[in-house]
Amino acid sequence: MGAYDCRVKPGTISFKAYSSQKKSAKDKTLTVSERHRHRYELNNNFKDTLEAKGMIVSGINPETKLSEIIEIKNHPFFVGTQFHPEFKSKPSHPHPLFKEFIRAAIRKAN
C-alpha cells in the first residue's frame, strides 16, 4: 500500500475538494499524496478518445503520467479514483473527496 503523488487539475471537482484544505492551491498548482493498493490503470492509449467523449482526467501521477482521478464533464459529482480515499479518512476528519460528495448531494437535494 504505497503512497504516490497526484497532480490535480484546476477547475475540477477534485481540485475544489482538495483546495478547501490545501494552502498551496492558491497558485493553481496542487499535488496530493494518496495511498494505493491495486495493479490497474487507465490505458493512456484511450485517454484522448475518452476525453473527447466527456471524461476529464483530473489527476495525474507526475512521474508516471498515469491517470489517478477521472471525472465526467457536466455531472454534479462523477469522480473516480485509482487510489483509496478511505485509507486517509477518519470519522472526525473525512477525506476531502468524501466531504465534496456530501456537499454535492446537499446541493442536489435542495
Residue, then its C-alpha position, 0 to 999 in steps of 0.5 A: m500500500g504505497a503512497y504516490d503523488c497526484r497532480v490535480k487539475p484546476g477547475t475540477i471537482s477534485f481540485k475544489a475538494y482538495s483546495s478547501q484544505k490545501k494552502s498551496a492551491k492558491d497558485k493553481t498548482l496542487t499535488v496530493s499524496e494518496r495511498h494505493r493498493h491495486r495493479y490497474e490503470l487507465n490505458n493512456n492509449f484511450k485517454d484522448t478518445l475518452e476525453a473527447k467523449g466527456m471524461i476529464v482526467s483530473g489527476i495525474n501521477p507526475e512521474t508516471k503520467l498515469s491517470e489517478i482521478i477521472e471525472i465526467k464533464n457536466h455531472p454534479f459529482f462523477v469522480g473516480t479514483q485509482f487510489h483509496p480515499e478511505f485509507k486517509s479518512k477518519p470519522s472526525h476528519p473525512h477525506p476531502l473527496f468524501k466531504e465534496f460528495i456530501r456537499a454535492a448531494i446537499r446541493k442536489a437535494n435542495 
